[in-house]
Amino acid sequence: MASSDFDQAEWRKSSRSDNNGGQCVEVALTTTTIGVRDSKDRDGSVLAFAAGDWAAFLFGVKAGEFDR
């Protein structure tokens, strides 16, 4: 999926993000895909995930799978 597919998407940043130049990402939903981009480089690349893959990632985050 090209990043142009997300041109009309509504991008959201975490409510836990601040505006002090932190390391934040934004997420956008289309009917079939979830896009993720760097909030400091909005014209840069977009990572696109199928809904099932994104759900598995979120499950892993909530389960602590990626905690150090």
N, C-alpha and C positions, 0 to 999 in steps of 0.2 A: 504494500500500500504506500503510495507516495504521500509525502508530507502535505502536498496540495489538497489531498482528500480531507485534511483537517482544517482547511482555511476557514470554513464556516462553523467549525465546532466551538463549543463553549469550553474554554480551558479553565480549570480550577486548581488553585494552590491550596495546600493544607492550611487549615485554620491555625495550626501550630507553628507555621512559618512566620518569620518576622521580615521586616523590610530593611534589615541591616546588612544586606549582601551575603546572607547565609547560603548554604548549599541546599537549594530547594528544587523540587520538580513540580511540574504541572501535569494534570491528567485531563484528557478529553475523551468523551464517548461518542462513537458513531453507532449505527444500528448493528454493526457486526464486529467492531474493532475498538480496542482501547489504545489511545496514543499517550505517550509519555515524552516530555521534553524538559530541557533545562530552563528554569525560569529566568536565568540571566542571558539566555541565547534563544530568544523566541523565534528567530528566523533560521535557527540551526536545524539539525536532524531531529526526526521524530522516531521513536521506537514504537512499533505497532505490535500489539498482542491480540491473539484470538481471545474471546471472552473466557473460555475454559482455562486457558493458560494463565490469564490474569487472576482468575478465581483461585487457582492452585497456588499462585505466588502469594496472594493475600492470606490464604489459609496458612501457608508456611510462616509468614511474618507473624501472624497472630499466635501461632503455636511456638514461637521462639526458635524456629529452625535456623535462623540467620544470626542469632545473638552470638556475641563473642564470649 
